[in-house]
């Protein structure tokens, strides 16, 4: 029997990454495919203590239905968290709590995108965003990315030509590009938002995961330097990569009218994000443990990123091109085909599985004109020794 499904589903497909995970059951596979943090990095004692405090201090509020906008103590803590990173004008009432930043993106799709609307995304960009925006009928236009993020000169031409409903960017250690948008380009993005009166969505789940020097302030934080730009910025944040994905705590900062529409749509979908998770997160942020947690996570991921970069240079040589990331969870690379070696990352993925290593081919991260030679490698959940071994296997697969 075939059910009469909604026609909007014709615009989307099952995630290619989710499909890849079905192949990872083979014993001994070293996986660089995941896009998630290492569970060994979770501050389990701190989260346990925070959950206990939430139940001890406000059990009724933590276990009861809550406001759609979010648990007020958490909104306060998130505002402080944002202020400490330079977004000094963020107040508790200026954000809503979402069930992960993925829901924030979905709410933006619901509130902003009508079928046929032009939406500009980076090439490459987060696969789930491509799927989400297409579900609401967006006609996606892609802006090229280099090692310093979206190319703003080309972005301006695309905005002028297509007059998009919104522009979606991951400026800091993007998924999958790993790129970091320079301060100069961030200011240019703000100028473009103001000039063309175009909403810019800044997705920032990785900005706290830097190795060494901190990245430039967020586009939201820099908006104070471009008067009149603030109302054209929506900022999505998340605790998933820095605390725990299981809490499903994200947030959306935007102008009041957009927040009101997003809150209305959230009422229809889940009423509110888990109050217990919110109360736990609020207690954790209040406890002051986050700086030490972030320091530890940065050190571990920086070591793993260095190991992967060194191993790629050693074992693949001129068969691959990449820029070492300054933070985040990913390497974005391109096969060169030099020396007659493999250039198609989809074919390499099949060979790599046979060799006992997995990664994600780059094609699904492009909304248009996929580059079949690209691939994404995550170092987050693999120890240094396994990174070296896995890249060695990848080198053998390229040369086969």
N, C-alpha and C positions, 0 to 999 in steps of 0.2 A: 504494500500500500504506500502511495506517495501522498504525503500531506501537503496542503497548499501553503507552503512557507512564505514568509514576507519576501517581497522582491528585493528588499535591501540586502538580503543575504547573498544575492547574486554578485555583489561587489567585493566579497571577502572570501578568503580561503583559510583552511586550517594552517596554523603556524608551522612554517618549515622547520623551525627549531624544535617545536614539540614533537614533530614527526621524527626528527633526528634522534631524539632521546630514546625512541623505541629500539634503536640499534645498539644502545649502550649496555645491554645486559650481558654482553660477552665478557667472561672472566678476564681480568688483567687489563682491561681497557684503561688507558690514561686519558682523562677527558679535559680538554681545554674548551669545551663547548658551552658550559654553563655561564649564565649571566648573573649569578648570585654570589653573595659573600660567603666566606668560610664560616661554618657554624662553630668551629673551634674558637673564633674570635668573639663570640657572643659573651657578654658579661653576665653569665648566668646567676652568680651570687647577687649582683646588683639588681638584676631584674626581679629575682625572687624576693629580695628585701623590699623593693618598690611595690610589688604586688601585695605583699603582706601589709605594708603601710597603708595602701589604698583601702584594703578591707578593714584595717583597724581604725582608721581615722574617719572615713566616710563610706561605710559599707552600703548604706542605702543608695547613695548617688552612684557608686561604682557598679552596682548590680541592677539598677533600675533603668527604665527608658530615659533618654536624655534629649537635649536640644539638638535639632538637626545641624545647627551651626557648629556644634562641638561642645565638649565639656569645658566649662569656663576656666578652671585652673590650668588645663592643658593649653588653651588658647593664649593664656597669659604667659606660660613658660615658652611657648613657641615664638611669641612676639619678642621675648627677651633673647631667645636663641638667634633670631633674625637680626635684632638690633646689635648684638655682639659681633655680627659679621658685616656691619656697616649699613644695614637697612634700618636706619634709626627712626624713620617715621612709621614703621609698622606697629600698629596697635592691635590688641586682642580682637576688637570688633572689625578690624580690617582683614581678617582671614577666617576661613572656615576649615574645619577638620574633615578630611576625606579618608575613605578606606583605601589607603595607599595613594601614591600620586597617580597611579593608573586611573583611579576614579576621578581625580581632578581633570585628567585629559578627557575622560568620557563625558563629564559634565560640560566641559568646554565645547565638545562636539555637539552635545544636545542643545546647548544654549546659543551657539554661534553659527552652526553649519546647516544650510539648507541644500537640498539636492542640486548639484550643478555649481555650487560655490567654488571658486578658486581658493586653494590653500597652498601656501608655499612651505615646503619642508626641505631639510638638508639632504644632500646626496653624498653619503648614505645617512640614514637616520634610524631611530628606534622602530623595530618591526611592528610592535603592538600599536604604535601611533598611526602607522600607515593603515593598519587594519581598522582601528577605531574610527578614524576620520573617513575612510571609505565606507564604513557601515552607515554613516550619516549622509552619504552621497557626495562627498567632496571630490572635486576634480583637482588632483594633486599635481603641483608644479615643483620641480626640484632645483635647488640652488647648490652650486658646487662648493665643496669643502676642501681646504688644504690643511697643513699641519697647524695653522693658526686659526682654524675654525672657518665659518662661512665666509666666502669672498664677498665683501660688502659692496664692491663696485658692481659685481654681477647681480647681487641681490637687489640693488636699487633699480637696475634695468628691468628685472622681473616684476618688481612691485609696480613700477610705472606702467608696464605693459599689461599686466593681468589684473591689477587692482584687487588683490586677494582679500578675502574676509579676514584672514589672519595669517601670521607667519609663525611657524613653530621651530624653535632652536633648542639645542642642548649645548650651551656655550662652554661648559667646563667638563673636560674629560668625557666627551660624548660617547654614547653607545650607538654604533660600534666604533666610531672613528678614533676615540681617545684624544681628540684634538682639544686644544684650549684656545678659546677666542681671546685675542689680545685686547688690552684695555682700549687701545685706539679704535679697534673695530667695534667694541661694545658701545663706545660713545657714538660711533657712526650709526649703529643700529637704533639707538635712541633718537638720533636726529631724523632717521628715516621714518620711525614710528610717528614722530611729531609732524614731520613734513607731509606725509601721505595719509595721516590719520588712520593708521593701520594697527590693529591689535597685534602685539608681539608676545607670544607665549614662551616664557623661559622655563625650561624643565631642568631642575638642578638636584638630581639625586646623588651625584658623585662629588660635588664641590668640596666636601670636607675631607676627601680621600687623596690629599696631595702628598707628594714625596719631596720634602725639603721646603723650598720657598712656597708660600701661599699663593694661590692664583689671584688675579685681579678681583676686585669686588664684583658681586653679581650685577647683572644689568639693572635689576631692581634697585640695588644700593646706589648705583651710579646715576640713577635717574634724577637725583637732586642736582647734578651738574648740567643737566639739559632741561631747563625750565619748560614746563608744558608737556613733558614726555611721560610723566608718571601715570597718567590716566590711560595710556595706551599700552601698559605693561601688565601682564598676568604672570604670576610666578608660582610654579609648582614645586613643593618641597616634600621630602620624605625622610623617615627614620629607618627605612628598610635596609639601606646599605651600611648605615653607621651604628645601628642598635640591634634591630631584629626585623626581618620581613614578616615573621609570624604575627607581630602586633598589628600589622596592616594600618599603620598610622602615617598619613600624609597630610598635606594642607595646600590650600589655594589662597594666594594673596591677589586681590584685584580691586578695581574701583567698585563702589557700593552697588551700583545698578547691576553689574555683572554678578557680584556675589549674591545678590538677592535672587536673581534668576537661577543661579547654580544651586542655591539652597532649596528653592522650590522643586527643582528636578531631583535633587537628592532625597527629598521627602518621598517622592514616588518610587525610588529604587530601594533604599535600605533604611529609611527613617532617620538613622544616625549611625555613625561608626561605633563599634563596641565601646560602651562606657567603661567597662572593666579594663580594656586595653588602653583607653585614653587616660584613665586614672593612674594606671601603672606607669605609662609614659610620662605623665605629669610629675609623678613622684621621682622618677629617675632623673629627669632634667633638673628638678629642684634639688636633688641630692648632691649635685656637683661632681658626679662621677664621669660625665661625658668627656671632659678634656683628657683624662688619663686613658679612657677607652680609645679615643681617637688617636692618641699618641702611639699606643700599642699597635693598633690596626695599620696605621701609616707605615710604621717600621717594618712590619711583616710583609705588607703588600709591596713596599719599595724593594725589599730584598728579592722577592719573587719576580718582580718586573725586571730587575737587573739580570737575574739568572736567565730569564726567558730571552731578553735581548741579546745577551752574550751567546747563548746557545744557538739562536737563530743565525747570528753572524757566523758562528763556527761551523754549524752543520748544514746550512743551506746556502751560505755565501751569496754569490750574485744571482742565485735562483729566486731570491725574494728581496723586496724593497719594503721598508717600514720606517716609521719615526718612533723613537722611544717615547712612551707617554710620561708625562710629569705627574700623573695621578690616575685615579679611577681603577678599573678592573680589566682593561682590554688593550691588546695590540691589534691594530688594523694594518694589514699587509697586502701586498700585491705580488703575485707570481710573475716573473719576468720572461720565463721561457728560455733564458740564456743557456747556451750549451746544449740545446735540444731537450732541455728538461720540461716537465709538465707545466702548462700555463693555465689550464682549466681547473679552478678550485673545486668544482663539483666532482670532477673525475678524481682529483686528488683526495677528496673526502672519502670516496669509496676505497681507494687504495690504502689510505691511512687507517681505516677501520680494520682492514686485513692485517695491518702491521701492529694493531693494538693501540691506536691513538685517535682521538676524535677532536674535531673543531667544527666551526660553522662556516660554510661557504658564504661569500659576501653578497651574492645576487639578491636574496630576499630583503636586504636592507635598502634597496633602491626602489623608490616608488615608480620611477621611469628609467629606461635605458640602463639596465643592470650591467655592472662591470664583472664579467665572469671570471676574471683573474684574481679577484679580491677574496679575502678571508678574515674572520675574526677569531682571535685566540684569547682566552681568558686564563690568567695566571692565579686568580684569587683563591681557588680551592685546592691547589696542588702544591705540595712541598717542593723545595728547591731540588732535591735529588730526583723526584719524579718529573719535574719540569725538564731537567737535563736529559733524562731517559726518554721522555715523550717527544721532545724536539729531535732527538737522535732518530727515533722511529719515523718522524715526519720527514727528516732528511733522506732516509732510506726510501720512503714512498715516493718522494719527488724524483729521485734518481732512477727508479725502477724502469 
